[in-house]
Amino acid sequence: MQRVMEETFTFPCEGSQLVGIIHKPARCQRHGVLVIVGGPQYRVGSHRQFTLLARRLAGAGIAVMRFDYRGMGDSEGAERSFEALDSDIAAAVQVFLDRVEGLASVALWGLCDAASAALFYAPQDARVSGLVLLNPWVRSESGAARAYIKHYYLQRIFSRELWSKILHGKLDFSESLISLAAMLRKAVFRNSGDSNGAVVDESFQARMCRGLEAFSGPVMLILSGNQDYVADEFRDLINASPEWKKTLARDSIERIDFAEANHTFSRREWRDRVADWTVAWVEALESRER
């Protein structure tokens, strides 16, 4: 493990000051990792995941930057959605490259809607050399309902606990049927409308696919499997979409299905596995350029 310096600072973004932290090893590789935070979160992450990830990577010689985008954590500005982070990411990329000597490019690392934000941004910046995407957010009311029916209700039918409750009269059938009926109603409205008949704008999912298609660099996609309905919804979307299937079939895209992990990789062994995969993936970026 290398000696690592951690530097905290502020930097400007369209009139607001953002807070960033760089983890800089004594000898840096040419590729750094910029951690984009998914909301509602800040630069530390759930279970201190982003802090621990950054220290692990920096110890392996990979410079890392974490930051709070506008309206989040300790940064100034109005709160914004994951669809409006391009300026924040661009400012972070610039200050990261400016502050770490010898850094040639950065890989964007994002969990949940931060992965979605990374897909929006990456194709427009040649300084982005790769993407690490964990459980991308593609949430829609109908998609979430279908994922919940498929990955929760259908699994419960075969649950010993469920049948034990039925046999002992501990299950409220009326409440369960009402809940299931509501989910089914949401599920059938797909792109045509929501449960109130309003038009559902799901264009951000298409933007994500176009972003991935336009990005030519290497990508590592990690999907959890332990009751992670965000990852389940993403799987269902790509399985039903010829465009997603075609794009994800590229040789430059590596997919890892991490069945035992939950959405935020809350156990130490899950977090460490993700960190190890990230280190190996960045080192592969380095070796391709030698």
GICORBEL-V508544 format. One record per pair of residues at least 24 apart in sequence whose ideal C-beta (glycine too) atoms are under 7 Angstrom apart, sorted by the first residue. I is the first residue (numbers start at 1). GAP is how many residues later the second one is. If there is no record, write none. Layout:
BEGIN
i: [I | I]
gap: [GAP | GAP]
END
This chain:
BEGIN
i: [1 | 2 | 2 | 2 | 2 | 4 | 4 | 4 | 11 | 11 | 12 | 13 | 13 | 13 | 13 | 14 | 16 | 16 | 16 | 16 | 17 | 17 | 18 | 18 | 18 | 18 | 18 | 18 | 18 | 19 | 19 | 19 | 19 | 19 | 20 | 20 | 20 | 20 | 20 | 21 | 21 | 22 | 22 | 22 | 22 | 22 | 23 | 23 | 23 | 23 | 23 | 24 | 24 | 24 | 25 | 25 | 25 | 25 | 27 | 28 | 28 | 28 | 28 | 28 | 29 | 29 | 29 | 29 | 30 | 30 | 30 | 30 | 30 | 31 | 31 | 31 | 31 | 31 | 31 | 31 | 32 | 32 | 32 | 32 | 32 | 32 | 32 | 32 | 33 | 33 | 33 | 33 | 33 | 33 | 33 | 34 | 34 | 34 | 34 | 34 | 34 | 34 | 35 | 35 | 35 | 35 | 36 | 36 | 36 | 36 | 36 | 36 | 36 | 37 | 37 | 37 | 37 | 38 | 38 | 38 | 38 | 38 | 39 | 39 | 39 | 42 | 42 | 42 | 43 | 43 | 43 | 46 | 46 | 47 | 47 | 49 | 49 | 49 | 52 | 53 | 56 | 57 | 57 | 57 | 60 | 62 | 62 | 63 | 63 | 65 | 65 | 67 | 82 | 82 | 82 | 82 | 82 | 83 | 83 | 85 | 86 | 86 | 89 | 89 | 90 | 93 | 93 | 97 | 105 | 107 | 107 | 107 | 109 | 110 | 111 | 112 | 112 | 113 | 116 | 116 | 119 | 119 | 119 | 120 | 120 | 122 | 122 | 123 | 123 | 123 | 128 | 129 | 129 | 130 | 130 | 130 | 130 | 131 | 131 | 131 | 132 | 132 | 132 | 133 | 133 | 134 | 135 | 135 | 135 | 135 | 135 | 135 | 135 | 136 | 136 | 137 | 138 | 138 | 138 | 138 | 138 | 139 | 139 | 140 | 140 | 141 | 141 | 141 | 141 | 142 | 142 | 142 | 142 | 142 | 143 | 143 | 143 | 144 | 144 | 145 | 145 | 145 | 146 | 146 | 147 | 147 | 147 | 147 | 148 | 148 | 149 | 149 | 149 | 150 | 151 | 151 | 153 | 205 | 209 | 209 | 209 | 212 | 213 | 217 | 218 | 218 | 219 | 219 | 219 | 220 | 220 | 220 | 220 | 221 | 221 | 221 | 221 | 222 | 222 | 222 | 223 | 223 | 224 | 224 | 224 | 224 | 225 | 225 | 225 | 225 | 225 | 226 | 226 | 226 | 227 | 228 | 228 | 230 | 231]
gap: [58 | 24 | 25 | 57 | 59 | 51 | 54 | 55 | 80 | 84 | 79 | 57 | 74 | 75 | 78 | 73 | 54 | 59 | 60 | 61 | 58 | 59 | 49 | 50 | 51 | 52 | 57 | 70 | 73 | 48 | 49 | 54 | 55 | 56 | 45 | 46 | 47 | 72 | 75 | 44 | 45 | 41 | 43 | 74 | 77 | 78 | 31 | 32 | 35 | 40 | 41 | 34 | 39 | 76 | 33 | 34 | 36 | 38 | 34 | 33 | 35 | 72 | 74 | 75 | 32 | 33 | 253 | 257 | 72 | 73 | 74 | 256 | 259 | 73 | 74 | 76 | 98 | 251 | 254 | 255 | 30 | 31 | 32 | 33 | 64 | 68 | 71 | 74 | 24 | 29 | 31 | 73 | 74 | 76 | 249 | 31 | 58 | 59 | 62 | 72 | 74 | 75 | 29 | 30 | 31 | 74 | 53 | 72 | 73 | 74 | 78 | 81 | 82 | 31 | 32 | 35 | 77 | 72 | 73 | 74 | 75 | 76 | 33 | 43 | 74 | 26 | 30 | 31 | 24 | 25 | 30 | 218 | 220 | 217 | 219 | 215 | 216 | 222 | 219 | 222 | 219 | 218 | 221 | 222 | 219 | 217 | 220 | 37 | 40 | 27 | 31 | 25 | 31 | 32 | 34 | 35 | 55 | 37 | 121 | 32 | 34 | 35 | 28 | 32 | 35 | 32 | 34 | 30 | 24 | 24 | 25 | 175 | 169 | 24 | 24 | 25 | 118 | 24 | 88 | 92 | 89 | 92 | 93 | 87 | 91 | 89 | 93 | 88 | 91 | 92 | 89 | 88 | 156 | 87 | 88 | 89 | 155 | 84 | 86 | 88 | 88 | 146 | 149 | 86 | 88 | 88 | 88 | 89 | 93 | 95 | 96 | 99 | 128 | 72 | 98 | 93 | 67 | 70 | 95 | 96 | 99 | 91 | 94 | 60 | 62 | 45 | 53 | 54 | 59 | 44 | 45 | 47 | 48 | 58 | 90 | 93 | 94 | 85 | 89 | 38 | 41 | 42 | 41 | 90 | 82 | 85 | 86 | 89 | 35 | 81 | 34 | 35 | 38 | 86 | 78 | 81 | 27 | 32 | 34 | 35 | 38 | 35 | 34 | 35 | 34 | 67 | 33 | 34 | 35 | 34 | 36 | 57 | 61 | 32 | 33 | 34 | 35 | 34 | 36 | 52 | 34 | 35 | 34 | 37 | 38 | 39 | 32 | 33 | 34 | 35 | 36 | 34 | 35 | 36 | 35 | 34 | 35 | 33 | 32]
END
